[in-house]
Amino acid sequence: MNNNKGKSNVGFTLFAPTGVRHEFLQVDLIKQQVIGIVLYKEKIYMTVLVDLKTDTVQVEGDVDTLGELNMDRDSYIDLFKTQALFFIENNISNPKQYYDELINGQSS
């Protein structure tokens, strides 16, 4: 017998920034290479070089010391690979400018 009558399944989730950021330092459209970093409190914890021409990824550092504040290492690598492909395919050499223009264009 189900005794859930009258009980609400409504709830909420609170999303709060952790302070962990990822940025793209370089997008080289000719070499098809993208360098991304993961930072926390202005310290770089991981650097990822995605080379689409050779289909390779080089990783320096790790995010394990950040604990529950961030995604796991493989998730960041997948993120950087996906974004690298997007930037190269769409001829985007300055991701910050691209996203700034995208945000500003939506708010106008």
GROMACS elastic network, one bead per residue, 0.5 to 0.9 nm:
[ bonds ]
;  ai    aj funct       b0    kb
    2     5     6  0.73120   500
    3     6     6  0.85097   500
    3     7     6  0.85120   500
    4     7     6  0.53563   500
    4     8     6  0.82034   500
    5     8     6  0.83954   500
    8    11     6  0.83574   500
   17    20     6  0.78073   500
   18    21     6  0.84323   500
   18    40     6  0.87190   500
   18    69     6  0.58162   500
   18    70     6  0.75799   500
   19    39     6  0.83500   500
   19    40     6  0.59856   500
   19    41     6  0.69477   500
   19    69     6  0.80230   500
   20    38     6  0.70548   500
   20    39     6  0.57402   500
   20    41     6  0.75356   500
   20    66     6  0.85699   500
   20    69     6  0.69265   500
   20    70     6  0.64819   500
   21    37     6  0.82097   500
   21    38     6  0.57109   500
   21    39     6  0.52618   500
   21    40     6  0.63492   500
   21    41     6  0.89428   500
   21    70     6  0.88635   500
   22    36     6  0.69367   500
   22    37     6  0.54904   500
   22    39     6  0.61812   500
   22    40     6  0.88647   500
   22    76     6  0.85238   500
   23    35     6  0.86120   500
   23    36     6  0.55871   500
   23    37     6  0.54049   500
   23    38     6  0.66553   500
   23    39     6  0.79883   500
   23    95     6  0.87967   500
   23    96     6  0.84308   500
   24    27     6  0.73494   500
   24    34     6  0.72867   500
   24    35     6  0.58102   500
   24    37     6  0.63242   500
   24    80     6  0.85861   500
   24    94     6  0.85373   500
   24    95     6  0.70152   500
   24    96     6  0.79570   500
   25    34     6  0.77374   500
   25    35     6  0.55430   500
   25    36     6  0.57670   500
   25    37     6  0.71843   500
   26    33     6  0.78491   500
   26    34     6  0.55811   500
   26    35     6  0.51718   500
   26    36     6  0.73145   500
   26    93     6  0.77232   500
   26    94     6  0.78115   500
   26    95     6  0.88171   500
   27    31     6  0.88780   500
   27    32     6  0.74616   500
   27    33     6  0.60123   500
   27    35     6  0.66402   500
   27    36     6  0.89389   500
   27    84     6  0.77665   500
   27    87     6  0.75611   500
   27    88     6  0.78916   500
   27    92     6  0.76614   500
   27    93     6  0.51729   500
   27    94     6  0.68713   500
   27    95     6  0.79653   500
   28    31     6  0.55555   500
   28    32     6  0.54754   500
   28    33     6  0.51791   500
   28    34     6  0.62557   500
   28    35     6  0.88132   500
   28    88     6  0.81462   500
   28    93     6  0.66243   500
   29    33     6  0.68779   500
   29    34     6  0.84346   500
   29    87     6  0.82099   500
   29    88     6  0.58455   500
   29    89     6  0.89949   500
   29    91     6  0.67704   500
   29    92     6  0.77142   500
   29    93     6  0.64655   500
   30    33     6  0.79660   500
   30    88     6  0.88918   500
   31    34     6  0.89383   500
   31    51     6  0.77744   500
   31    52     6  0.82597   500
   31    53     6  0.71790   500
   32    50     6  0.82708   500
   32    51     6  0.60478   500
   32    52     6  0.54903   500
   32    53     6  0.60185   500
   32    84     6  0.82120   500
   32    85     6  0.86286   500
   32    88     6  0.63959   500
   33    49     6  0.68991   500
   33    50     6  0.55436   500
   33    52     6  0.61856   500
   33    53     6  0.77298   500
   33    84     6  0.74228   500
   33    88     6  0.83266   500
   34    48     6  0.80700   500
   34    49     6  0.57556   500
   34    50     6  0.51910   500
   34    51     6  0.66656   500
   34    52     6  0.83661   500
   34    80     6  0.80327   500
   34    81     6  0.84606   500
   34    83     6  0.86852   500
   34    84     6  0.56873   500
   34    85     6  0.88768   500
   34    87     6  0.85155   500
   34    88     6  0.86250   500
   35    47     6  0.70380   500
   35    48     6  0.56148   500
   35    50     6  0.63504   500
   35    51     6  0.88194   500
   35    80     6  0.81580   500
   35    84     6  0.84225   500
   36    46     6  0.83233   500
   36    47     6  0.58059   500
   36    48     6  0.51689   500
   36    49     6  0.65312   500
   36    50     6  0.81624   500
   36    80     6  0.64443   500
   36    84     6  0.89028   500
   37    44     6  0.66198   500
   37    45     6  0.74782   500
   37    46     6  0.55750   500
   37    48     6  0.61752   500
   37    49     6  0.88711   500
   37    80     6  0.88360   500
   38    43     6  0.84671   500
   38    44     6  0.58464   500
   38    45     6  0.56895   500
   38    46     6  0.51877   500
   38    47     6  0.66025   500
   38    48     6  0.85753   500
   38    62     6  0.88990   500
   38    63     6  0.77814   500
   38    76     6  0.81429   500
   39    42     6  0.58259   500
   39    43     6  0.53236   500
   39    45     6  0.56371   500
   39    46     6  0.73199   500
   40    43     6  0.53994   500
   40    44     6  0.66999   500
   40    45     6  0.73089   500
   40    66     6  0.82760   500
   41    44     6  0.84942   500
   44    47     6  0.73668   500
   44    61     6  0.84031   500
   45    60     6  0.83297   500
   45    61     6  0.57142   500
   45    62     6  0.57583   500
   45    63     6  0.58097   500
   45    64     6  0.89785   500
   45    65     6  0.85448   500
   45    66     6  0.85464   500
   46    59     6  0.70321   500
   46    60     6  0.56188   500
   46    62     6  0.50490   500
   46    63     6  0.63333   500
   46    73     6  0.87228   500
   47    58     6  0.81729   500
   47    59     6  0.57670   500
   47    60     6  0.51526   500
   47    61     6  0.64911   500
   47    62     6  0.82579   500
   48    57     6  0.68633   500
   48    58     6  0.57387   500
   48    60     6  0.65511   500
   48    61     6  0.87940   500
   48    76     6  0.86973   500
   48    77     6  0.70169   500
   48    80     6  0.73177   500
   49    56     6  0.82421   500
   49    57     6  0.55995   500
   49    58     6  0.50864   500
   49    59     6  0.65077   500
   49    60     6  0.87311   500
   49    80     6  0.84183   500
   49    81     6  0.89030   500
   50    55     6  0.76156   500
   50    56     6  0.61770   500
   50    58     6  0.66772   500
   50    59     6  0.88241   500
   50    77     6  0.86962   500
   50    80     6  0.72222   500
   50    81     6  0.61798   500
   50    84     6  0.68422   500
   51    54     6  0.57509   500
   51    55     6  0.56530   500
   51    56     6  0.52915   500
   51    57     6  0.61857   500
   51    58     6  0.83574   500
   51    81     6  0.87597   500
   51    84     6  0.84631   500
   52    56     6  0.67164   500
   52    57     6  0.85222   500
   52    81     6  0.84279   500
   52    84     6  0.77760   500
   52    85     6  0.73024   500
   52    88     6  0.86395   500
   53    56     6  0.80101   500
   54    57     6  0.89043   500
   57    77     6  0.81100   500
   57    81     6  0.81036   500
   59    62     6  0.81207   500
   59    77     6  0.82949   500
   62    65     6  0.74408   500
   62    66     6  0.88750   500
   62    73     6  0.67743   500
   63    66     6  0.55651   500
   63    67     6  0.75535   500
   63    70     6  0.75696   500
   63    71     6  0.81790   500
   63    72     6  0.69924   500
   63    73     6  0.61529   500
   64    67     6  0.56433   500
   64    68     6  0.87347   500
   64    70     6  0.86448   500
   64    72     6  0.72675   500
   64    73     6  0.74047   500
   66    69     6  0.57422   500
   66    70     6  0.65259   500
   67    70     6  0.67180   500
   67    71     6  0.87609   500
   67    72     6  0.87480   500
   68    71     6  0.76300   500
   68    72     6  0.88409   500
   70    73     6  0.89400   500
   71    74     6  0.82255   500
   71    75     6  0.60891   500
   71    76     6  0.66722   500
   72    75     6  0.53998   500
   72    76     6  0.66042   500
   72    77     6  0.89367   500
   73    76     6  0.53398   500
   73    77     6  0.63645   500
   73    78     6  0.87741   500
   74    78     6  0.61173   500
   74    79     6  0.85030   500
   75    78     6  0.50890   500
   75    79     6  0.60922   500
   75    80     6  0.86524   500
   76    80     6  0.61513   500
   76    81     6  0.85439   500
   77    80     6  0.51864   500
   77    81     6  0.61360   500
   77    82     6  0.85898   500
   78    81     6  0.50887   500
   78    82     6  0.60736   500
   78    83     6  0.85034   500
   79    82     6  0.52233   500
   79    83     6  0.60872   500
   79    84     6  0.84559   500
   80    83     6  0.51113   500
   80    84     6  0.58942   500
   80    85     6  0.85764   500
   81    84     6  0.50928   500
   81    85     6  0.63143   500
   81    86     6  0.86981   500
   82    85     6  0.53273   500
   82    86     6  0.63376   500
   82    87     6  0.87868   500
   83    87     6  0.60872   500
   83    88     6  0.85800   500
   84    87     6  0.51750   500
   84    88     6  0.61589   500
   84    89     6  0.84743   500
   85    88     6  0.52895   500
   85    89     6  0.59509   500
   85    90     6  0.84011   500
   86    89     6  0.52754   500
   86    90     6  0.60050   500
   86    91     6  0.83726   500
   86    92     6  0.81179   500
   87    90     6  0.52737   500
   87    91     6  0.58573   500
   87    93     6  0.69251   500
   87    94     6  0.85969   500
   87    95     6  0.74246   500
   88    91     6  0.50826   500
   88    92     6  0.62578   500
   88    93     6  0.77719   500
   89    92     6  0.78987   500
   92    95     6  0.63308   500
   92    98     6  0.71550   500
   93    97     6  0.89169   500
   93    98     6  0.85605   500
   94    97     6  0.54909   500
   94    98     6  0.62415   500
   94    99     6  0.88511   500
   95    99     6  0.61218   500
   95   100     6  0.84245   500
   96    99     6  0.53224   500
   96   100     6  0.60012   500
   96   101     6  0.85214   500
   97   100     6  0.50343   500
   97   101     6  0.60421   500
   97   102     6  0.84419   500
   98   101     6  0.53099   500
   98   102     6  0.61585   500
   98   103     6  0.87395   500
   99   103     6  0.60882   500
   99   104     6  0.84585   500
  100   103     6  0.52147   500
  100   104     6  0.60340   500
  100   105     6  0.83810   500
  101   104     6  0.50489   500
  101   105     6  0.57980   500
  101   106     6  0.85083   500
  102   105     6  0.51813   500
  102   106     6  0.63925   500
  102   107     6  0.89265   500
  103   106     6  0.52848   500
  103   107     6  0.64628   500
  103   108     6  0.89937   500
  104   107     6  0.52434   500
  104   108     6  0.64349   500
  105   108     6  0.55160   500
